[in-house]
Amino acid sequence: NCDEFLYLGGNEKEGHKYVSELLGKETLDTNTYGQTKGRSGSYSVNYQQTGRELLTPDEIRLLDNRKAILFIRGERPIMDDKYDLKKHVNFRYTEDGGASPYDYAKTPLAHDDLKIDINRLDDYELLSTEDILGE
């Protein structure tokens, strides 16, 4: 129940089937030609339309790992290359990019900057429920 769905790959059989169904079907036009030679030769053309899945579950399974499929409600599906995170300008600031791990203990907390002495009661006014509700 979402407006967007991004398929990045996977090995789940049901997932391949689901993506194949989301992609829908395509129509294939086929022309066949026939000719007989001889005394009363003939020539024929047969035109046929057939439907098949845009990608079968097996074709989804074998999809290149560098590809992703994006589904947006009301739009046709989009197949595109996945973004290579190692090419991001800030990748060097991550541990995978060679930076040291982030130390949460060194990060100051927002309440550390507050200049309020909680021991001084005259800084606070205790409101009743009636005051809060405006009664």
C-alpha positions as CSV (number, residue, x, y, z in Angstrom):
1,N,0.0,0.0,0.0
2,C,2.5,2.6,-1.1
3,D,2.9,4.9,-4.0
4,E,6.4,4.0,-4.7
5,F,8.2,0.6,-4.7
6,L,11.9,0.2,-5.5
7,Y,13.1,-3.2,-6.4
8,L,16.8,-3.6,-5.8
9,G,17.1,-7.3,-6.3
10,G,16.7,-10.5,-4.2
11,N,16.5,-14.2,-4.2
12,E,13.0,-14.7,-3.0
13,K,10.9,-16.6,-5.5
14,E,7.7,-14.9,-4.6
15,G,9.4,-11.5,-4.9
16,H,10.4,-12.3,-8.5
17,K,6.8,-13.3,-9.3
18,Y,5.4,-10.1,-7.6
19,V,7.8,-7.8,-9.6
20,S,6.9,-9.6,-12.8
21,E,3.2,-9.1,-12.2
22,L,3.8,-5.4,-11.4
23,L,5.6,-4.9,-14.7
24,G,2.6,-6.3,-16.6
25,K,2.5,-7.7,-20.1
26,E,3.7,-6.6,-23.5
27,T,2.1,-7.3,-26.9
28,L,4.2,-9.0,-29.6
29,D,3.3,-8.7,-33.3
30,T,4.3,-11.7,-35.4
31,N,4.1,-11.9,-39.2
32,T,4.6,-15.3,-40.9
33,Y,5.0,-15.7,-44.6
34,G,4.4,-18.8,-46.7
35,Q,4.8,-19.5,-50.4
36,T,4.1,-22.6,-52.4
37,K,5.5,-23.0,-55.9
38,G,4.2,-25.0,-58.7
39,R,1.5,-24.8,-61.3
40,S,-1.0,-23.1,-58.9
41,G,1.4,-21.5,-56.5
42,S,0.2,-19.4,-53.7
43,Y,1.5,-16.8,-51.2
44,S,0.1,-16.1,-47.7
45,V,0.8,-13.7,-44.9
46,N,-0.4,-14.5,-41.3
47,Y,-0.5,-11.7,-38.7
48,Q,-0.7,-12.7,-35.1
49,Q,-0.5,-10.8,-31.8
50,T,0.7,-12.5,-28.6
51,G,1.2,-11.3,-25.1
52,R,3.9,-12.2,-22.6
53,E,5.3,-10.8,-19.4
54,L,7.5,-7.8,-19.8
55,L,10.0,-9.7,-17.7
56,T,9.4,-13.2,-16.5
57,P,10.2,-14.1,-12.9
58,D,13.3,-15.9,-14.1
59,E,14.4,-12.9,-16.1
60,I,13.9,-10.8,-12.9
61,R,16.1,-13.3,-11.0
62,L,18.8,-13.0,-13.6
63,L,18.7,-9.2,-13.7
64,D,22.1,-7.5,-13.6
65,N,22.9,-6.6,-10.0
66,R,23.7,-3.0,-11.0
67,K,20.0,-2.5,-12.1
68,A,17.0,-1.4,-10.1
69,I,13.3,-1.1,-11.0
70,L,11.2,1.8,-9.7
71,F,7.4,1.7,-9.6
72,I,5.5,4.9,-9.1
73,R,1.7,4.9,-8.9
74,G,0.2,6.2,-12.2
75,E,3.5,5.9,-14.1
76,R,5.2,3.3,-16.2
77,P,8.0,1.3,-14.4
78,I,11.6,2.6,-14.7
79,M,14.6,0.4,-14.9
80,D,17.9,2.3,-14.2
81,D,21.3,1.8,-12.8
82,K,21.7,1.8,-9.0
83,Y,23.6,4.7,-7.5
84,D,27.1,3.8,-6.5
85,L,27.5,5.2,-3.0
86,K,31.3,5.1,-3.3
87,K,31.1,7.9,-5.8
88,H,29.2,10.2,-3.4
89,V,31.2,13.4,-2.5
90,N,30.9,12.7,1.2
91,F,31.8,9.0,1.1
92,R,35.2,9.8,2.5
93,Y,33.5,10.9,5.8
94,T,32.1,7.4,6.4
95,E,33.9,4.5,8.0
96,D,33.8,2.6,4.7
97,G,35.4,5.6,3.0
98,G,38.4,5.6,5.5
99,A,37.2,7.9,8.2
100,S,37.2,6.9,11.8
101,P,34.0,5.6,13.3
102,Y,31.5,8.2,14.6
103,D,31.8,8.6,18.4
104,Y,28.4,9.4,19.8
105,A,29.8,9.8,23.3
106,K,31.8,12.9,22.2
107,T,28.8,14.6,20.7
108,P,27.3,17.3,23.0
109,L,23.6,16.9,23.7
110,A,21.2,19.7,22.9
111,H,20.2,20.1,26.6
112,D,23.9,20.6,27.5
113,D,23.6,24.2,26.1
114,L,20.5,25.2,28.1
115,K,21.3,27.7,30.8
116,I,18.4,26.9,33.2
117,D,18.9,26.2,36.9
118,I,16.2,23.7,37.7
119,N,16.8,24.3,41.4
120,R,15.3,27.8,41.1
121,L,11.5,27.3,41.4
122,D,10.7,31.0,40.6
123,D,11.8,30.4,37.0
124,Y,8.8,28.1,36.5
125,E,5.1,28.6,36.7
126,L,3.0,25.5,37.4
127,L,-0.2,25.6,35.4
128,S,-3.4,23.9,36.3
129,T,-5.5,21.9,33.9
130,E,-8.0,24.7,33.7
131,D,-5.3,27.2,32.8
132,I,-4.0,24.9,30.0
133,L,-7.5,24.3,28.6
134,G,-8.4,28.0,29.0
135,E,-11.4,27.3,31.3
